[in-house]
């Protein structure tokens, strides 16, 4: 086994890039266990042929040795010339796996049996693929961010043992991409804070404890399912929708101080759960954390902005 410090020193010397072309300078090749066993077999066959003067033994020994040399060349050539490119990973919540799509571009003939994996994961979990001639293929690997915020994509490895498994050729690659890890949402989520009227608008609508609207109307065909009050439907059997004309006059503030927990990470987890809940309700919501004050809004962009603010705080 390579010492951890030596491995870290070696990886820190590698260039950082989201794209890497494989050449003789960054591909390594060694015999596998099967390759060493094959070499020992050839030595025994050669000794036996010399001892007993077996001409056919010489022929078979050197024929197999030549096949092994050709296999070594093909194993190295399977990686040589490929271009690897990583796509930016989608944001995930802390504790979930971030998926990396790696595109392999091939300028020449078909390549077989190429595996990609995160280098530091044990045991290796390879994603195997074949790359068509003058085409491309995509392999997907995953890793779990260990902290919230922006996390560097870990060192990746590509390897092959094609065609006979006697040699292992591999390369090590440090992508420059980063993964965004949101705080892990609290489960089960705490009730939402009460909504407040928007200054200068009508205050006719009311909210119940937990930020849910008392003002609802009967469900109409075409209403978004996100505006259906499922809890009320479960209790009464009546399908009702939130009155959007009233909900537009109210806004919800998610405040770090009102989270009610002593631990900072627990507060961020609660706020993340509130962001998801408010987004499902379809109300305008804002965020207040020390040093950050984000105005109320709605939609996917608002949800992502809020979660990124929590992740980077």
PLY file of the C-alpha trace (Angstrom):
ply
format ascii 1.0
element vertex 313
property float x
property float y
property float z
element edge 312
property int vertex1
property int vertex2
end_header
0.00 0.00 0.00
1.17 3.53 -0.82
1.47 5.72 2.33
-1.25 8.36 2.60
1.24 11.25 2.74
3.10 10.03 -0.33
-0.15 9.61 -2.24
-1.30 13.11 -1.22
2.06 14.58 -2.27
1.80 12.87 -5.66
-1.79 14.00 -6.27
-0.99 17.61 -5.32
1.56 17.69 -8.13
-1.08 16.79 -10.72
-2.60 19.60 -12.82
-6.19 20.61 -12.01
-8.51 20.71 -15.01
-12.05 19.72 -15.98
-10.68 18.14 -19.17
-7.70 15.84 -19.63
-6.27 14.15 -22.72
-4.50 10.86 -22.00
-0.99 10.54 -23.39
2.08 8.47 -22.61
3.05 10.98 -19.92
-0.04 10.42 -17.75
-0.85 6.72 -18.30
0.70 4.07 -16.04
0.79 0.32 -16.67
1.83 -2.66 -14.55
1.15 -6.42 -14.69
-1.85 -7.71 -12.78
-1.78 -10.74 -10.49
-2.89 -12.80 -13.47
-0.05 -11.26 -15.47
2.56 -12.26 -12.86
1.13 -15.79 -12.76
1.28 -15.93 -16.56
4.93 -14.78 -16.52
5.80 -17.47 -13.97
4.12 -20.06 -16.16
6.18 -18.93 -19.15
9.39 -19.24 -17.13
8.49 -22.79 -16.09
7.61 -23.69 -19.69
10.94 -22.27 -20.89
12.91 -24.22 -18.25
11.08 -27.42 -19.15
11.71 -26.85 -22.86
15.43 -26.28 -22.26
15.69 -29.30 -19.95
13.95 -31.70 -22.30
14.97 -30.05 -25.60
11.35 -29.60 -26.71
11.20 -27.61 -29.93
7.42 -27.35 -29.76
7.80 -26.19 -26.15
10.02 -23.34 -27.34
7.48 -22.48 -30.01
4.55 -22.42 -27.59
6.50 -20.46 -24.94
7.59 -17.70 -27.31
4.19 -17.60 -28.98
2.51 -16.98 -25.61
5.18 -14.43 -24.65
4.56 -12.56 -27.91
0.81 -12.60 -27.21
1.47 -11.08 -23.78
3.57 -8.28 -25.33
0.81 -7.52 -27.85
-1.69 -7.52 -24.97
0.43 -4.95 -23.10
0.47 -2.68 -26.15
-3.32 -2.98 -26.61
-4.00 -2.31 -22.93
-1.99 0.91 -23.04
-3.51 1.94 -26.37
-7.03 1.52 -24.98
-6.55 4.66 -22.88
-4.03 6.56 -24.99
-5.64 9.38 -26.96
-8.91 9.53 -25.00
-10.14 12.89 -23.71
-11.95 12.93 -20.36
-14.28 15.79 -19.45
-16.38 16.14 -16.30
-19.73 17.92 -16.23
-20.48 20.19 -13.23
-22.46 18.13 -10.69
-25.95 19.16 -9.63
-26.35 20.50 -6.07
-27.21 17.91 -3.40
-28.11 17.91 0.27
-25.42 16.98 2.77
-25.34 13.20 3.16
-26.66 12.51 -0.36
-24.47 11.30 -3.21
-23.34 13.82 -5.82
-23.31 12.30 -9.30
-20.56 13.10 -11.77
-21.07 12.58 -15.50
-17.75 11.97 -17.23
-17.67 12.22 -21.02
-15.04 10.12 -22.81
-14.25 11.31 -26.34
-12.50 8.91 -28.71
-10.67 10.19 -31.83
-9.85 6.74 -33.24
-11.05 3.11 -33.12
-13.45 1.52 -30.66
-12.26 1.24 -27.05
-13.53 -1.49 -24.72
-13.61 -2.12 -20.99
-12.82 1.32 -19.54
-13.72 1.87 -15.90
-13.94 5.13 -13.96
-14.05 5.51 -10.18
-13.38 7.91 -7.32
-9.80 7.21 -6.32
-10.20 7.50 -2.54
-13.24 5.24 -2.21
-12.55 1.72 -0.97
-13.46 -0.65 -2.40
-13.44 0.93 -5.85
-16.87 1.21 -7.45
-16.14 1.35 -11.16
-18.51 2.59 -13.84
-17.61 0.60 -16.95
-18.19 1.69 -20.52
-17.15 1.13 -24.13
-16.38 4.13 -26.34
-17.38 3.87 -30.02
-14.97 4.76 -32.82
-14.73 8.54 -33.34
-17.53 9.00 -30.84
-18.12 9.53 -27.15
-19.61 7.77 -24.15
-20.66 8.90 -20.68
-19.83 7.17 -17.41
-21.42 8.18 -14.10
-19.71 7.96 -10.73
-20.79 9.38 -7.38
-19.31 10.60 -4.14
-20.72 11.91 -0.85
-19.65 15.46 0.16
-18.36 15.53 3.74
-19.31 19.13 4.50
-21.81 21.73 3.35
-20.88 24.42 0.87
-18.63 24.11 -2.14
-16.65 20.87 -2.10
-13.90 20.07 -4.63
-14.66 17.06 -6.81
-12.40 14.24 -5.58
-9.54 12.79 -7.58
-10.81 10.40 -10.27
-9.21 7.34 -11.83
-9.71 5.65 -15.19
-8.37 2.16 -15.82
-8.59 -0.78 -18.21
-7.38 -4.39 -18.33
-8.52 -5.06 -21.88
-7.98 -7.40 -23.69
-6.53 -10.32 -21.65
-6.38 -8.94 -18.12
-2.60 -9.47 -17.92
-1.86 -5.75 -17.54
-3.56 -2.86 -15.78
-3.29 0.59 -17.33
-4.64 3.59 -15.42
-4.55 7.34 -15.12
-5.21 9.75 -12.25
-7.11 12.98 -12.81
-7.90 15.98 -10.60
-10.97 17.86 -11.91
-11.34 21.55 -11.15
-15.14 21.31 -10.74
-16.81 21.81 -7.36
-19.99 20.34 -5.93
-22.53 22.35 -3.94
-23.80 20.62 -0.79
-26.85 22.19 0.87
-27.42 21.71 4.62
-29.27 18.47 5.34
-32.96 19.31 5.72
-34.42 18.61 9.15
-36.66 15.53 9.34
-39.45 15.78 10.26
-39.56 19.52 9.56
-40.74 21.92 12.25
-43.91 23.98 11.57
-43.31 27.06 9.46
-43.36 30.51 11.08
-46.53 32.52 10.56
-46.79 34.58 7.41
-47.10 38.36 7.60
-49.03 40.84 5.45
-47.05 42.67 2.79
-46.89 46.34 3.83
-49.40 48.43 1.89
-51.67 45.54 0.89
-54.93 44.08 2.14
-54.74 42.08 5.37
-57.99 40.19 4.88
-56.37 36.78 4.65
-55.31 34.90 7.77
-52.79 32.23 8.53
-52.95 29.38 10.94
-50.08 28.23 13.13
-47.30 26.84 10.96
-47.83 29.32 8.13
-50.73 27.55 6.34
-53.53 29.67 4.91
-57.00 29.56 6.42
-58.39 31.31 3.33
-59.05 28.60 0.74
-61.55 27.94 -2.01
-62.96 24.89 -3.69
-60.68 23.11 -6.11
-61.14 24.18 -9.72
-60.14 22.16 -12.72
-56.70 23.31 -13.87
-55.48 24.38 -10.42
-51.86 23.45 -9.73
-51.51 20.43 -7.47
-48.95 22.43 -5.49
-51.77 24.73 -4.29
-54.01 21.91 -3.07
-54.29 21.81 0.75
-53.66 18.09 1.15
-53.86 18.13 4.95
-57.33 19.64 4.84
-58.34 17.20 2.11
-57.16 14.29 4.27
-59.17 15.52 7.28
-62.42 16.50 5.55
-62.31 14.62 2.25
-62.90 17.94 0.44
-60.44 18.97 -2.24
-59.61 22.66 -1.79
-56.97 25.05 -3.17
-55.24 28.03 -1.64
-56.62 31.38 -2.75
-53.67 32.77 -4.69
-55.18 36.26 -4.78
-54.87 36.34 -1.00
-51.58 34.51 -0.73
-49.90 37.09 -2.95
-50.54 39.70 -0.22
-48.65 37.76 2.42
-45.02 36.85 2.80
-43.03 34.49 4.96
-39.71 35.32 6.61
-37.38 32.49 7.55
-35.21 33.93 10.32
-32.06 32.36 11.76
-32.94 33.71 15.22
-36.45 32.22 15.16
-35.21 28.70 14.32
-35.17 28.01 18.07
-32.13 25.71 18.27
-28.78 26.22 19.99
-26.59 24.39 17.46
-25.71 26.38 14.34
-25.80 23.41 11.96
-29.16 22.32 13.40
-30.54 25.80 12.75
-29.32 25.70 9.15
-30.93 22.27 8.73
-34.22 23.63 10.03
-34.03 26.64 7.72
-33.32 24.35 4.76
-36.41 22.30 5.64
-38.45 25.51 5.88
-37.23 26.63 2.45
-38.44 23.34 0.93
-41.77 23.57 2.76
-42.35 27.19 1.73
-41.51 26.35 -1.86
-44.09 23.55 -1.83
-46.71 25.94 -0.41
-46.09 28.43 -3.20
-45.90 31.47 -0.90
-43.45 34.36 -1.12
-40.67 33.80 1.39
-37.46 35.55 2.37
-34.42 34.61 4.42
-32.62 36.35 7.25
-29.34 34.98 8.56
-26.51 37.00 10.14
-24.96 39.11 7.39
-27.47 37.99 4.74
-30.94 39.41 4.05
-32.67 37.97 0.97
-35.92 39.54 -0.19
-39.10 37.42 -0.46
-39.75 35.66 -3.72
-41.06 32.45 -5.26
-40.02 29.79 -7.73
-37.07 27.54 -8.46
-34.56 30.41 -8.64
-35.63 31.64 -5.20
-35.35 28.13 -3.75
-31.86 27.64 -5.13
-30.70 31.10 -3.99
-31.90 30.44 -0.45
-30.32 27.01 -0.21
-27.01 28.28 -1.61
-26.99 31.09 0.93
-27.45 28.54 3.73
-24.77 26.27 2.29
-22.16 29.02 1.95
-22.86 30.81 5.25
0 1
1 2
2 3
3 4
4 5
5 6
6 7
7 8
8 9
9 10
10 11
11 12
12 13
13 14
14 15
15 16
16 17
17 18
18 19
19 20
20 21
21 22
22 23
23 24
24 25
25 26
26 27
27 28
28 29
29 30
30 31
31 32
32 33
33 34
34 35
35 36
36 37
37 38
38 39
39 40
40 41
41 42
42 43
43 44
44 45
45 46
46 47
47 48
48 49
49 50
50 51
51 52
52 53
53 54
54 55
55 56
56 57
57 58
58 59
59 60
60 61
61 62
62 63
63 64
64 65
65 66
66 67
67 68
68 69
69 70
70 71
71 72
72 73
73 74
74 75
75 76
76 77
77 78
78 79
79 80
80 81
81 82
82 83
83 84
84 85
85 86
86 87
87 88
88 89
89 90
90 91
91 92
92 93
93 94
94 95
95 96
96 97
97 98
98 99
99 100
100 101
101 102
102 103
103 104
104 105
105 106
106 107
107 108
108 109
109 110
110 111
111 112
112 113
113 114
114 115
115 116
116 117
117 118
118 119
119 120
120 121
121 122
122 123
123 124
124 125
125 126
126 127
127 128
128 129
129 130
130 131
131 132
132 133
133 134
134 135
135 136
136 137
137 138
138 139
139 140
140 141
141 142
142 143
143 144
144 145
145 146
146 147
147 148
148 149
149 150
150 151
151 152
152 153
153 154
154 155
155 156
156 157
157 158
158 159
159 160
160 161
161 162
162 163
163 164
164 165
165 166
166 167
167 168
168 169
169 170
170 171
171 172
172 173
173 174
174 175
175 176
176 177
177 178
178 179
179 180
180 181
181 182
182 183
183 184
184 185
185 186
186 187
187 188
188 189
189 190
190 191
191 192
192 193
193 194
194 195
195 196
196 197
197 198
198 199
199 200
200 201
201 202
202 203
203 204
204 205
205 206
206 207
207 208
208 209
209 210
210 211
211 212
212 213
213 214
214 215
215 216
216 217
217 218
218 219
219 220
220 221
221 222
222 223
223 224
224 225
225 226
226 227
227 228
228 229
229 230
230 231
231 232
232 233
233 234
234 235
235 236
236 237
237 238
238 239
239 240
240 241
241 242
242 243
243 244
244 245
245 246
246 247
247 248
248 249
249 250
250 251
251 252
252 253
253 254
254 255
255 256
256 257
257 258
258 259
259 260
260 261
261 262
262 263
263 264
264 265
265 266
266 267
267 268
268 269
269 270
270 271
271 272
272 273
273 274
274 275
275 276
276 277
277 278
278 279
279 280
280 281
281 282
282 283
283 284
284 285
285 286
286 287
287 288
288 289
289 290
290 291
291 292
292 293
293 294
294 295
295 296
296 297
297 298
298 299
299 300
300 301
301 302
302 303
303 304
304 305
305 306
306 307
307 308
308 309
309 310
310 311
311 312
